Amino acid sequence: MRPLAAMVALAGLAGVSAALLSSGDFLTSHKDPAAVEIVPANPEAVAQPDPAVPLLPVPSRVRPVAPDVVAAPLVEQEGLERIDPREALGIGRVRAPSEGPPAETMLHRPVATAAGAFEARGYHVALSGIEVTDADETCGSDGASWPCGVHARTAFRNWLRGRALSCVVPPVAPQDTVVTECKLGGHDTAAWLVAQGWVRAVADGPYAEMEAEAREKGRGLFGAAPSSAAPPPLTVTLPETSGG
């Protein structure tokens, strides 16, 4: 019995030893990957950071690559000529306001200086197609005279009554008198003065027939002296209206 027991004990020891060996291989094969150290086969093959490259100094002068081929042109000092500067680039040349074309402009609060002439907004305007009646002019015959120029100017002022005139004038008021046509509410101002006989029309002008009619009927400058020294009363013609 003793030999058999000894054999069973030896067999048990062998089994325990085999179990321990197999568990050691399992633990070795399942190590933490983070704990595994990788050793390169060739340590010298590992890339090393490049050392800092020093900056080269910038040359103070530039040397031409091919001075025989690319070189500055020769300029003769005697051949230089000064010219006027060119105009600024753009869609159009910048233009001063006074260079613009005349346009229809509302001249508010005109003041008549004579029959056919007035001032407004810095403009000195004389109506075209007529001869302005000077305020100092006198009219009459047979030795009797009357200040027709003053009466003509007063009649013009009464007709205007400070209302705005529409005239074709430059954008900026010039120093000289502007001779142009003006309208008051769509009515030709010069035509009204000629028809009333307070101004004379230019020969062969558009108002020649109106002056002939005023002369024939003795209106304004072509009529007799007023019964009183006072200017003629203001007469206003209202437009016809339809309806009750």
Residue pairs with C-beta under 8 A, 6 or more apart in sequence:
40 46
64 70
64 71
87 93
88 94
97 171
97 172
98 170
98 171
98 172
98 174
100 170
100 171
102 168
102 169
102 170
102 171
102 180
103 168
103 169
103 171
104 166
104 167
104 168
105 166
105 167
105 168
105 169
106 164
106 165
106 166
107 120
107 121
107 123
107 125
107 164
107 165
107 166
107 167
107 169
107 182
108 120
108 121
108 164
109 120
109 162
109 164
110 118
110 119
110 120
110 125
110 160
110 162
110 163
110 164
110 165
111 118
111 119
111 120
111 157
112 118
112 153
112 156
112 157
112 160
113 119
113 135
113 153
114 132
114 133
114 134
114 135
114 149
114 152
114 153
114 156
115 132
115 133
115 149
115 152
115 153
115 155
115 156
115 193
115 198
115 199
116 126
116 127
116 130
116 131
116 132
116 133
116 156
116 190
116 193
116 198
116 199
117 124
117 125
117 126
117 127
117 132
117 177
118 125
118 156
118 160
118 165
119 125
120 165
121 173
122 173
123 167
123 169
123 173
123 178
124 173
124 176
124 177
124 178
125 165
125 167
125 169
125 177
125 178
125 179
125 180
125 182
126 132
126 177
126 178
126 179
127 179
127 180
127 181
127 182
127 189
127 190
127 193
127 199
128 179
128 180
128 181
128 190
129 181
129 190
129 201
129 202
129 205
129 206
129 207
130 190
130 193
130 194
130 199
130 200
130 201
130 202
130 205
130 207
131 199
131 200
131 201
131 202
132 199
133 148
133 149
133 152
133 153
133 198
133 199
133 200
133 221
134 149
135 149
135 150
135 152
135 153
136 149
137 147
137 148
137 149
137 152
137 221
138 145
138 146
138 147
138 148
138 149
139 145
139 146
139 148
139 221
139 225
140 146
140 148
140 225
144 225
145 225
146 225
146 226
148 220
148 221
150 231
151 198
151 220
151 226
151 231
151 232
152 193
152 198
152 199
152 220
152 221
154 231
154 232
155 196
155 198
155 220
155 231
155 232
156 193
156 198
158 231
158 234
159 184
159 192
159 234
160 184
163 184
163 185
165 182
165 183
165 184
165 189
166 182
166 183
166 184
167 178
167 180
167 181
167 182
167 183
168 180
168 181
169 178
169 180
170 178
181 188
181 189
181 190
182 189
182 190
183 189
184 192
190 199
190 207
191 207
191 210
193 199
194 200
194 201
194 207
194 210
194 211
194 214
195 210
195 213
195 214
195 219
196 214
196 219
196 220
197 211
197 214
197 215
197 217
197 218
197 219
197 220
197 221
197 222
197 223
198 220
198 221
199 221
200 211
200 221
201 207
201 208
201 210
201 211
202 208
214 220
214 222
215 222
218 224
226 232
